Amino acid sequence: MGDDDREGALAYGKGVNETEICRNFAQVRADVAGLAEQAGREAESVAVMCAVKTQSAEAIRAVIGCGARVLGHNRVQELVATGKDLRAHGLDVELHMIGPLQRNKVNHALRWATGIQTLDRAELIERVADSLERLGGESEIARRGRTALDVMLQVNVSGEESKNGCEPAEALELATQIGARVNLALTGLMTIGPNTADASAIRGAYRQLRELAEQIRASGAPGTGECTQLSMGMTNDLPEAIAEGATLVRVGRAVFGERS
């Protein structure tokens, strides 16, 4: 039995402080709205995804109770466990994969995920699309009555070897490949910012992602016209990401505190 078949993938920790989680989540949303307005954008133009890597089931349910509606998991095993726990409690939120996806774990992810943000190579795109066809009604999107899975293309705009994602020069070709699959809906691009304190370098990387999305939309290739979302920015670089057009920021530590 593989790791993703086990029920006990989430920690069922004690001592979850729901009041603190709600206070932190409200502060993050207020900060994001303020940064959007500073950038001359509507406050509602930037959504907050809670990155729930390693968080307990209680903490995840707590942040949903605070109003979170989009969750992101880095590990398939934890995504599966979260999906099972939320379904058992009658909780309905968007659950996205935001970490690397291995080919042998695609089926596990598709049974629970409503979105995947980390497609980054041709073979993975084909594997996800083909697996959706084979799973039929067993996929989460089919259970929700959807015909296509929301996906993003992950691009490594920092050029750092430690980062996942396709090369910027490959983005248009891969986006076109996604757009050609009727059961995949290309909603936008995702990236992880450069590991630096240089705000100008961070902004430059995020600017490149925005420009890539514009190029993809302008290509006119089938299925690429809705490539409008930019999933970029985390706790440490929200100002730079939002200034450059982020529509979705992924925040964990600012909501849940430091990971133990």
Protein Blocks (a to p, Z undefined) as FASTA:
>chain_A
ZZklpfklpccdehiafklmmmmmmmmmmmmmmmmmmnopafklpccdddfehiafklmm
mmmmnopabdcdfbfklmmmmmmmmmmnopacddddfbdcdfklmmmmmmmpcbdfkbcb
fklmmmmmmmmmmnmmmpmklmnopabdcddddddfkopakbgcddfklmmmmmmmmmmp
mkbccfbdcddddddfblklmmmmmmmmmmmmmmmmmnopghilmmmbcceddfklmmmm
mmnopabdcdfklmnopaZZ
